[in-house]
């Protein structure tokens, strides 16, 4: 019986085994590809909704509910040889070959986000904890405050619902300069945002005989504290508040930036830390407070308000202004100039080739230039804000990626 020599089988082994590693390789490659796609579409959706707001249209969000894809891997091998008689044991190899290929069938599920909980998170004021996380994540102090705050201690930032008031541009520049001073001190490591605990007594002495371990554990869970005092053999119930504070280093007093901050925000001088209070819509009242405040009274926007604020940085084509597709922003001559260092969206008819982010809308391309670092960082802050404030609250916007591989 004629047998094919060993060298033929050895030549076929790489071909037969080439398919064994295809599954893991395809999964690694496609995991990264889908990761990039989800990140890009998230940022494009934000930019598109900002443009829509500039055109006085409502935003629309889609949730990527699931991503699944089916791979099919097809392998085939073929070999041909001419074998001589047994006496000579002669083999003439004619050919050896094979094919390996795969196909992919992805299925992506999108769900419109119009449920009540999502909408409430979109339009409700941003919590101080979210601002704390954004700053400690590493975003610029001044950028975060300009995006999320309508005012501090009566010093007004720009708001969409108000018409330009007297000395409008001057006020906006003062606000911008004040938070930039904070950003400068942050860069020097002279200011931080952190939490401080404050204990407030809410009861008289409680006999130790009436307090058990479960009472102590339950109090701690509910932000209370049962404190034992040996002298009276009693417990005292205290409320534990975690206050967000703005704390300056002692060395910060040597810098002109801190002096300007204290003056413009009517803060008490020579104080190392100020309690941060979130009071949306209170800036008129805050401006009437007496000087030397110990509080940093912040009025936060909603996420939707932040997006509407950034919409002032969208350039619209002249044709749309002339035909009435979009109206002239009454603040274009003022607020647009103060936001230009924070966020700019350019427009052109053809698809841009130098864009970091671009979306088509109403026959034009709106885009952020690749070299515009400030605008790219602003989109990054807004994306982080959406995840912390809106998407995290719903807990349902985590796509499930399924990559089954069939042979």
N, C-alpha and C positions, 0 to 999 in steps of 0.2 A: 504494500500500500504506500502510495506516495505521500509524503508529508511536506508541508510548507516549512522552510527553515526558520530558525529563531529570529533572524534579522528582519523578516517581514512583519512578524508580530510586534517586535520592538518598535518598528517604524509606525505601526498603527496605534500604539499606546497613547502618545500625546493627543492624537485626534479624538480617541474615544474618551479620554479623560478631560478634554477641554471643556466639556459641558458641565462637569461636576462642580466647577467653581463659578459658573455663570450666575446662579441664583443669588448667593451672597453679594457678588460684585454688582449685579443689577440693583439689588436692594440698597446698597450703600450709595450708589450713584443717584438713584431716584429719590432717596430720602433727602439728600442735599438739594436736588432740583426742586422738589415740592416745597421745601423749607424756604428757598429763595423766592419762589412764586407767591407763597402766602405773605411773606414780608413785603414784597413789592406791591401786591394788590391792596394790602392794608394801607400803605402810604398813598397809593394812587386814589383810593376811595376817600381818604381825608382831603387830599388836594381837590378832587372833583367836588366834594361837598362845600368846601370853602368858596370855590368858583360859583357854585349854585347860589350860595348866600349873597354873593356880590350881585347876582342877577335877581335878587329878591325871590328866590325859589327855595323851597324846603329841602333839607338834606335827606338822603336815603342811605340806609346801611344794610348790608347783606352779611349774614353769618355763614362761614364755611363750616357746615355741620359735619361733613365726613368726606374723606378722600379714600377711594379704594381703586385698586388697579389689579388686573389679572395679567400675569406674564405667561406666555406659552413658549417653551424652548423646544426646538426641533433639531435633532441630530441624525446624521446618516453617514455611513462610512462604506467605502468600496475599495476592493483590491483585486488585481488581476495578475496572474503569473503563468509562465510556461515552464513546465517541469519535464526534465529529461528522464532517461530510464534509470532503474535502480542501480545498475552497474556503475554508471558515471556520477550519479548523484548530482546532476547538473540542473540548475534552476535559472531561468532567465526572467527577471522581474519586468513585467510590462508596465503596470501603473499601480498607484495606490493613492487614494484621495478620499474626500469626504466633505460634508457641509455642516455648518452649525449656524443657527439663526434663532431669533426670538421676535415675538410680537407683543404689543402692550395694548390693553383696553382699559383706560382709566374711566372712573365714574366719580364725579364731584357733585356734592349736594349743597346747594345754597338755600338759606332761609331768610326772608326779609325780617329785619328786627324792628317790629312795630308793637311789641307787647308793652303793656303798661309799665312794668318795672324798668325796662330799658329806657323808655321815654322819660320817666321820672328822674332817673340818674343823669340823663342828658341835660335836663333843664333845672335841676336843683343845684344850689350853691356848692362849690367845691369845699370839702372838709379840710381842716388844718392838718390832719394826719396825712392827707394826700400830698399837700405842699411839703410837709416834712420829708416824706419819702422821695419826692422828686429832687429836693435839694441834696439829701444824703445819698441819692443815687449818683450824683455827680454833675447834675445840670447847673448852669450858672444861676446864682442867686437872683441877679437882676432880670434875667430872661424869664425865670419862673414867675416872679412877681408881676412883671409887665403883662404876662399872658393871663394870669389867674386873678389879679386884683383890680378892682375899680377905684381903690383909693386907700390911703393910710393916714390916720389921724387928721382927716380933713383935707389932705393934699390929694387932689383928684386926678385919676388916670382917665383916659378916654372911655366913654361909654356910648354904645350905639344908639340908645333910646333918647339921648339928649342932643338938642341942636347946639351948635357952637355958641358958647357964652362969651362974655367980655374977657379979653386977654386969654382966650382959649389956648392958643399956641404956647403962650408963656407958661400957663399952668401945666400943660402936658410936658413941656421941656423940663420944668422944675421936678415933676414927678419922675421923669426918665432919669434925670441927673442924680436924684436922691437914691434910687434903687441901684444905679450904676456905682455910686459910692459904696453901697453895701456890697456889691459884687467885687469891687476893688479890695475891700477889707477881707472878703472871703478868700480872694486869691493870695493875700498875705497871711492867711491863717489866723486872723484877728477877730473873727466873728463866727458863731455857729448857732444852729437851731437845735434845741434838744428839749427833753422833757424833764420836769422837776415834780417831785411828789409833795403834796401839801395835805397835812392831816388836820381835820376839823372835828372837834368833839361834838357828839350828838346825843350823849346820854350821861347820866350821873353814874355813881358806882353801882355795879352789879355784883351781888354776892358770888364768890367763886364756886359755891356749892350748886348754883343754878346754871353754871356754864359747863358744857361738855365739849368733847373733841369735835363732834359734828357741828356744833355752833361756831366754833373757831374756823373750821374749814369752810362752812357756808359763808361766813362773813368775808373771808379772804376772796372767795369766788365772786362775790357781789361788790367788790371794790370797797369793802369795809375792813375794819381791823379791830379785834378785841385785844386790848393791851392790859396786861396784868400789872398791878402795882403791889409790891410786897408790903408796903406800910399799912395799907387798908385791907389787904387780903381780898381785893376786889378787882373786877374787870371794868374797863371803860370802853365803850363803843365809839370808834372814830371813823369818819368818812375819809377815804383816801382819794384825792383828786390828782390827776396827772395833767399838769399845765404845760403847754408848749411855751418856751421862752426863747427870746433872742438874747444871747449872751456875748458880750464883748470882752476881749482880753484887756488886761490893765494897760498893756502897751498901746492899745488902740487910741487912747486919749491923746497920744502924741501926734496923731495924724489929722490933717485938716478935713479929711472925708468924714470922720466921726463928728467933728464940730458942726459941719454943715448939716449932717443928718439930724442931730439933736435940735438944731435951730429950726429947720424946716418942718420937722414933725412935732414940735412943741414938747419934746421929751425932757424929763428931769435930768439935769447934768450930773456928772460924776456918779452915775448908776451903772453897775456892771451888767445887770440883766433886766430885761423888760418882759412882762407877760404878754403873750400874743393872744389877742381876743378876736374871734371871727364874728363880725356884726354886719352881715350883708345889708346894703341900702342905708347905712348909717352915717355917711360921710358929711352930710350937711350938719347933722347934730355934732359930729366929732369936731368940726371946724369951730364950733361955738364953745368947746371945752376950754377951761383955763389952761395956761401954759404949765409946763413941768409935769407932764403926764408920766405915770409909771407903766402905762399900757401901750402896746403896739396894736392899735385898733385897725384891723384889716377887714375890708369888705370884699369877699371873694365873688367871682363871676360863676356862672355855670359853664359846663363844657361847651354848650351851644353858644353862649355868650363869648367865650374865647375864640371860637371859630368865626363868629360874626365880626369880632374885632380884627382878626387877621384878614378878613375879606376886604378890608380897606387897602391892603397891599396888593390887590389883584389889578393889573392893568387891563383895561377893556379896549377893544378896537374902536377906532373912530367911527367906523360904519355903524356899529351897534348904538353908539351915542346919537348919531345923526338920524337914524331910523327909529329911535325910541325903543329899541329892544331892551336897553338898560338905561336908567336915568343917571344923571350926573350926581355923584355923591356930594352933598352940601359941605362935607369936610375935606374934599379932595385937595383943596388949596392949603389945608392946615394939618389935619391929622395924618394924611398920607405922607407928609414930609417927616413927621415924627416917628412913623413906623417903618420908614424905608431901611433903617439900619437893622431892623428886626426881621422883616419878612417882605420879600418881593416876588411876585409872580409875573413873568413876562408873557407876551402873546405874539403869535405869528401865524400866518396862513398855512405854511408848510410844516411838516413834522420836524422839530428841531433835532440837530445831530449832537448838540453839546449840552443835553439836558440831564440833570440828575434824576428828575421826575417830570413826567409829562402826561397830560390827559387831553383827549379831544372833546370839544364842547361847542355846539352851535356853529360848526364849520370852521373853527379855529383850534389851534393847539395852545394850551396854557401850560407853562412849564417853569421849573426852577433851574436856574443855570448851574452847571456842574461846578463852577468856581465860586458860587455863592455859599460860602461856608455858614454864614449866619442863618440864612433861610433853611438850610439843611438841618442845622441844630434845632431850629424852631419846630420843624416838622417832627424831629425826634422827641422833643418835649411833649408835643401834642399827642403823639402816638403813645408815649408812656402814660400820659394823663388819661387817655381813653382806656387803656388797659387797667389802670388803678381805680379809676372812678366809675367807669361804665361797664366794661366787659367783665371785670372781676366780680362786680355785684351780681350779675346774672349767673355767672359760673357755668354758662352753657356755650361759650364761644370757643371751645377747645376742639379743633377738628380731630377726628379719629382717622389715622392713616393706616390702611390695611394693604399689605403688599403680598398677596399669595402668589406662589410660583408653581406653575404646572409644567410637567415634563411630558 
